[in-house]
Amino acid sequence: MTDCVAQFKAGSIPLRQLITTIEALLKMLGSLDQETRKRLREQWEILEQVYSYAQAMRDGRIDADGEKLINRAVTLLDSLLKPWEKEQ
């Protein structure tokens, strides 16, 4: 999963693909504690909201505020997932 986050940060994959990957991950991860799962879902929801708003209201363009929200969410996702991936 951190590979997917890194690919997004590098511009190799679109936001929609990152959102879909996180959504699938949340459905699969039974080994995560409840708090981590909650925090992952919160960040996924931020990405989903920014993406949906951009699609509906801005012809798919993400504004500077949206970019800030995305960057913050991706950074938090990365920090939440790295310890979990090391355990796997």
VEXROVEX-310060 format. One record per residue (C-alpha): z, x, y. Coordinates in steps of 0.1 Angstrom, whole numbers, padded with zeros to 4 digits, always signed. Example, Ala and Ser with C-alpha at 12.3 -4.5 7.8 and 13.67 -1.06 7.14 Angstrom:
residues 2
+0078+0123-0045 +0071+0137-0011 
***
This chain:
residues 88
+0000+0000+0000 +0007+0028+0024 -0028+0040+0017 -0041+0006+0030 -0019+0010+0061 -0033+0045+0066 -0068+0032+0062 -0062+0005+0088 -0047+0030+0112 -0078+0053+0108 -0101+0023+0114 -0115+0023+0079 -0106-0013+0071 -0104-0044+0093 -0073-0062+0102 -0082-0092+0080 -0083-0069+0049 -0049-0054+0058 -0035-0090+0061 -0049-0101+0028 -0036-0070+0010 -0001-0075+0024 -0002-0111+0014 -0011-0102-0021 +0016-0075-0022 +0043-0100-0011 +0034-0123-0039 +0036-0095-0065 +0067-0076-0054 +0096-0089-0074 +0114-0056-0073 +0120-0056-0035 +0153-0067-0022 +0154-0099-0002 +0159-0082+0032 +0129-0059+0027 +0108-0088+0015 +0118-0108+0046 +0110-0079+0070 +0076-0074+0053 +0068-0111+0057 +0078-0110+0093 +0054-0082+0100 +0026-0099+0080 +0031-0130+0101 +0027-0111+0133 -0006-0096+0121 -0017-0130+0109 -0009-0146+0143 -0026-0120+0163 -0057-0121+0141 -0058-0160+0141 -0054-0161+0179 -0082-0136+0184 -0105-0155+0161 -0098-0189+0177 -0094-0180+0213 -0111-0147+0220 -0143-0146+0199 -0125-0122+0175 -0116-0097+0201 -0080-0085+0202 -0066-0078+0236 -0042-0050+0246 -0011-0071+0240 -0024-0079+0205 -0031-0043+0198 +0005-0034+0208 +0018-0061+0184 -0004-0048+0156 +0005-0012+0161 +0042-0020+0161 +0039-0042+0130 +0018-0016+0111 +0044+0011+0119 +0072-0011+0106 +0052-0020+0075 +0046+0017+0068 +0083+0025+0072 +0093-0004+0049 +0068+0004+0022 +0071+0042+0019 +0106+0042+0003 +0096+0015-0021 +0064+0034-0032 +0084+0065-0039 +0105+0045-0063 +0075+0033-0082 
***
